[in-house]
Amino acid sequence: MSLLKLKIVELLDRYKQVTAVADALHMKQPTISFHMKRMESDWGVKLFETRAGRIYLTEAGKTLLPYARRIAALHAEAEAAVGELRDNGRRLLRIGCTDCAMAALAGTGWLAEIGRIPDIRVNVAKENDDDLFRRLESGDLDLAIGGWQPVDPERLRSAELLVSPWKLLLPANHPLDGLSGPALAERLHRYPFVEHAERSLGELVSPWLARMGVSRVNVSFDSVELIAQAVRDGLGLAVLPERALPASAPRAVAADWPDRPESWTLYASWHVREGYGELAERIVRTLFP
């Protein structure tokens, strides 16, 4: 089955209309219909069905879909890698980072160090926790940096980059400033909080807030900068990893918190597939020995 036919399967699942798929591929509608019939003939099974004027994948089509996506991703990866070598003589290293990972690494000089590695061009994109590993597993990323470790060590390797304690962020002249221990704990429930939307943080912070009796979370953001601004503006208090605090962060209290959350750990993860797995691991070992 050709790449074109697999792309048609992927686009039909997205658009549900032959005309939309034809437009996306800059082809004529009869050509798309021909390939659909040819696929069903080649595979000997019905892949598509029409309901209420829209096209849906059958169970067989749904079974084919993840393979179509994976092959298309590998093809795009191959094109990008070969194109980079052809045009610039360099390999492309694609790195995905969560927001907190970017903030924590911002002051370490790691990007400058990557820039000194010969024959490598780096692309860095911000991702949430779930998309980070999905894109790593599908081959869209070569290196993922975030607060989770992969659960499949046979396919995904990881290394610990740093461990950070937590800081309680307070606006200026807040009544909790200067308190610690039980005096701090028994007053936390009086105030609303602002949360980071990153799930690897929430898994550590949310249970602690519940133990402290905090029930009001006014807003959540996927940006440490926006959380710092929200605290300054009086929307609530916040708990963030110390290493991820932006320079603009308001008063940050390293108090003696009772039953405080366990420290936040930042990991680098990479796929063991041939070629880029070795490159990603070498980059990690070089930057974070």
C-alpha positions as CSV (number, residue, x, y, z in Angstrom):
1,M,0.0,0.0,0.0
2,S,1.4,3.4,-1.0
3,L,2.0,6.4,1.2
4,L,-0.7,8.2,-0.7
5,K,-3.3,5.6,0.2
6,L,-2.3,5.6,3.9
7,K,-2.6,9.4,3.9
8,I,-6.1,9.1,2.4
9,V,-7.1,6.9,5.3
10,E,-5.7,9.4,7.8
11,L,-7.4,12.4,6.2
12,L,-10.8,10.6,5.8
13,D,-10.7,9.9,9.5
14,R,-10.1,13.6,10.1
15,Y,-12.4,15.3,7.5
16,K,-15.1,12.6,6.9
17,Q,-15.6,13.9,3.3
18,V,-14.0,12.9,0.0
19,T,-14.1,16.5,-1.2
20,A,-12.1,17.8,1.8
21,V,-9.5,15.1,1.4
22,A,-9.2,15.8,-2.3
23,D,-8.7,19.5,-1.5
24,A,-6.1,18.7,1.2
25,L,-4.1,16.5,-1.2
26,H,-4.6,18.9,-4.2
27,M,-6.2,16.0,-6.2
28,K,-9.6,15.4,-7.9
29,Q,-12.4,13.8,-6.0
30,P,-12.8,10.8,-8.5
31,T,-9.1,10.0,-7.9
32,I,-9.6,9.8,-4.1
33,S,-12.7,7.6,-4.6
34,F,-10.7,5.3,-7.0
35,H,-7.9,4.8,-4.4
36,M,-10.5,4.1,-1.7
37,K,-12.0,1.3,-3.8
38,R,-8.6,0.0,-4.7
39,M,-7.6,-0.2,-1.1
40,E,-10.7,-2.2,-0.2
41,S,-10.0,-4.5,-3.2
42,D,-6.3,-5.0,-2.3
43,W,-7.1,-5.7,1.4
44,G,-10.2,-7.7,0.7
45,V,-12.2,-6.0,3.4
46,K,-14.5,-2.9,3.7
47,L,-12.5,0.0,5.1
48,F,-15.1,2.9,4.7
49,E,-18.8,3.3,5.2
50,T,-21.1,6.3,4.5
51,R,-23.5,7.6,7.1
52,A,-25.6,10.7,6.7
53,G,-23.4,12.0,3.9
54,R,-20.2,11.5,5.8
55,I,-17.5,8.8,5.5
56,Y,-16.4,6.9,8.5
57,L,-13.8,4.2,9.0
58,T,-15.1,0.7,9.6
59,E,-13.5,-1.5,12.3
60,A,-11.0,-2.7,9.7
61,G,-10.3,0.9,8.8
62,K,-9.8,1.9,12.4
63,T,-7.4,-1.0,12.8
64,L,-5.4,0.3,9.8
65,L,-5.5,4.0,11.0
66,P,-2.7,3.9,13.7
67,Y,-0.4,2.1,11.2
68,A,-1.1,4.7,8.6
69,R,-0.3,7.5,11.0
70,R,2.9,5.8,12.1
71,I,4.1,5.2,8.6
72,A,3.3,8.8,7.6
73,A,5.2,10.1,10.6
74,L,8.2,7.9,9.8
75,H,8.1,9.1,6.2
76,A,8.0,12.8,7.3
77,E,10.9,12.1,9.8
78,A,13.0,10.5,7.0
79,E,12.3,13.5,4.7
80,A,13.3,16.0,7.4
81,A,16.4,14.1,8.3
82,V,17.6,13.6,4.7
83,G,16.6,17.1,3.7
84,E,18.6,18.6,6.6
85,L,21.7,16.6,5.6
86,R,21.2,17.4,2.0
87,D,20.8,21.2,2.5
88,N,23.0,21.9,5.4
89,G,25.1,18.8,6.1
90,R,23.6,18.6,9.6
91,R,21.3,16.3,11.5
92,L,18.1,17.7,12.9
93,L,17.5,17.0,16.6
94,R,13.8,17.6,17.6
95,I,13.3,18.3,21.3
96,G,10.0,18.6,23.1
97,C,9.8,20.2,26.5
98,T,7.0,20.9,28.9
99,D,6.5,24.5,30.1
100,C,8.1,23.8,33.5
101,A,11.0,21.9,31.8
102,M,11.7,24.9,29.6
103,A,11.6,27.2,32.6
104,A,13.8,25.0,34.7
105,L,16.4,24.6,32.0
106,A,16.4,28.3,30.9
107,G,19.2,29.3,33.3
108,T,21.4,26.2,32.8
109,G,23.0,27.2,29.5
110,W,22.0,23.9,27.9
111,L,20.8,25.5,24.6
112,A,24.1,27.3,24.2
113,E,25.9,24.0,24.8
114,I,23.8,22.3,22.2
115,G,24.6,25.1,19.8
116,R,28.3,24.2,20.2
117,I,27.8,20.6,19.1
118,P,28.9,20.3,15.5
119,D,26.7,18.9,12.7
120,I,23.5,19.3,14.7
121,R,20.5,21.6,14.1
122,V,18.1,21.8,17.0
123,N,14.3,22.4,17.0
124,V,12.7,22.9,20.4
125,A,8.9,22.9,20.9
126,K,6.7,23.2,23.9
127,E,4.4,20.2,24.6
128,N,2.1,19.1,27.4
129,D,2.9,15.9,29.3
130,D,0.7,13.6,27.2
131,D,1.6,14.9,23.8
132,L,5.3,14.8,24.7
133,F,5.3,11.0,25.0
134,R,2.9,10.5,22.2
135,R,5.1,12.4,19.8
136,L,8.2,10.7,21.1
137,E,6.7,7.3,20.6
138,S,5.4,8.2,17.1
139,G,8.8,9.5,16.1
140,D,7.9,13.1,15.9
141,L,10.4,14.0,18.6
142,D,13.9,12.7,19.3
143,L,14.2,13.9,22.9
144,A,11.4,14.6,25.4
145,I,12.1,16.6,28.6
146,G,9.5,16.7,31.3
147,G,8.4,15.6,34.8
148,W,7.4,12.0,33.9
149,Q,9.5,9.0,33.3
150,P,8.5,6.6,30.4
151,V,6.7,3.5,31.5
152,D,8.2,1.3,28.7
153,P,12.0,1.1,29.4
154,E,12.4,-1.4,26.5
155,R,11.5,1.3,24.0
156,L,12.0,4.5,25.8
157,R,15.1,5.3,27.9
158,S,15.4,8.1,30.4
159,A,17.9,10.0,32.5
160,E,17.3,12.2,35.6
161,L,18.4,15.8,34.8
162,L,17.6,17.7,38.1
163,V,15.7,17.5,41.3
164,S,14.0,20.7,42.7
165,P,12.3,21.5,46.0
166,W,9.0,23.5,45.9
167,K,8.4,27.2,46.6
168,L,5.2,28.8,47.9
169,L,4.5,32.0,45.9
170,L,2.9,34.9,47.8
171,P,1.9,38.3,46.7
172,A,3.5,41.3,48.3
173,N,2.8,41.9,52.0
174,H,0.8,38.6,52.4
175,P,-0.3,37.6,55.9
176,L,1.5,34.2,55.5
177,D,4.8,35.8,54.8
178,G,7.2,34.8,57.6
179,L,5.1,31.8,58.9
180,S,6.2,28.2,58.8
181,G,5.4,24.8,60.2
182,P,1.9,24.3,61.8
183,A,1.2,28.1,61.9
184,L,1.5,28.1,58.1
185,A,-0.4,24.8,57.6
186,E,-3.5,25.8,59.6
187,R,-3.9,29.0,57.6
188,L,-3.4,27.8,54.0
189,H,-7.0,26.7,53.6
190,R,-8.2,30.3,54.0
191,Y,-6.7,31.3,50.6
192,P,-7.4,30.4,47.0
193,F,-4.6,28.9,44.9
194,V,-3.5,29.1,41.2
195,E,-2.4,25.8,39.7
196,H,-0.1,24.8,36.9
197,A,-1.9,22.7,34.3
198,E,1.0,20.4,33.8
199,R,-0.2,17.0,35.0
200,S,3.2,15.8,36.3
201,L,3.1,18.8,38.7
202,G,-0.5,18.3,39.6
203,E,0.1,14.7,40.6
204,L,2.4,15.9,43.4
205,V,0.8,19.3,44.3
206,S,-2.9,18.5,44.3
207,P,-2.8,15.8,46.9
208,W,-0.8,18.1,49.2
209,L,-3.3,20.9,48.7
210,A,-6.1,18.5,49.6
211,R,-4.2,17.4,52.8
212,M,-3.9,21.1,53.7
213,G,-7.6,21.6,53.3
214,V,-7.3,23.9,50.3
215,S,-10.5,23.6,48.3
216,R,-10.4,26.8,46.2
217,V,-8.4,26.8,43.0
218,N,-9.3,29.9,41.1
219,V,-7.6,29.3,37.8
220,S,-5.0,27.1,36.2
221,F,-2.4,28.0,33.5
222,D,0.1,26.1,31.4
223,S,2.7,28.8,31.9
224,V,4.9,29.6,35.0
225,E,5.1,33.2,33.8
226,L,1.3,33.5,33.8
227,I,1.1,31.9,37.3
228,A,3.6,34.4,38.6
229,Q,1.6,37.2,37.2
230,A,-1.6,35.8,38.7
231,V,0.0,35.6,42.1
232,R,1.2,39.2,41.8
233,D,-2.4,40.3,40.8
234,G,-3.9,38.6,43.8
235,L,-5.7,35.7,42.1
236,G,-4.2,33.3,44.6
237,L,-1.1,31.6,46.0
238,A,0.8,29.0,44.0
239,V,3.3,26.2,44.5
240,L,6.0,25.7,41.8
241,P,9.4,23.9,41.6
242,E,12.1,26.3,42.7
243,R,14.2,25.6,39.6
244,A,11.2,26.6,37.4
245,L,10.5,30.0,39.0
246,P,10.8,32.8,36.5
247,A,12.9,35.9,37.2
248,S,9.7,37.9,37.5
249,A,8.3,35.6,40.3
250,P,6.8,37.3,43.3
251,R,7.9,36.7,46.9
252,A,8.8,32.9,47.1
253,V,8.7,31.4,50.5
254,A,10.9,28.3,51.2
255,A,9.0,27.6,54.4
256,D,9.1,24.6,56.6
257,W,5.9,23.1,55.1
258,P,4.3,20.3,57.0
259,D,4.1,17.1,54.9
260,R,5.3,19.0,51.8
261,P,5.1,17.4,48.4
262,E,8.0,15.3,47.3
263,S,10.6,17.1,45.2
264,W,9.9,17.6,41.5
265,T,12.2,15.6,39.2
266,L,13.0,16.5,35.6
267,Y,13.7,13.7,33.1
268,A,15.0,13.5,29.6
269,S,13.6,10.6,27.6
270,W,14.4,9.2,24.1
271,H,13.4,6.4,21.8
272,V,15.8,3.5,21.4
273,R,15.1,3.3,17.6
274,E,18.2,3.1,15.5
275,G,20.1,6.3,14.7
276,Y,18.4,9.0,16.7
277,G,18.3,7.1,19.9
278,E,22.1,7.1,20.1
279,L,22.2,10.8,19.1
280,A,19.7,11.8,21.8
281,E,21.5,9.8,24.5
282,R,24.8,11.3,23.5
283,I,23.3,14.8,23.7
284,V,21.9,14.1,27.2
285,R,25.1,12.6,28.5
286,T,27.1,15.6,27.1
287,L,24.9,18.3,28.5
288,F,24.0,16.6,31.8
289,P,26.9,14.4,32.8
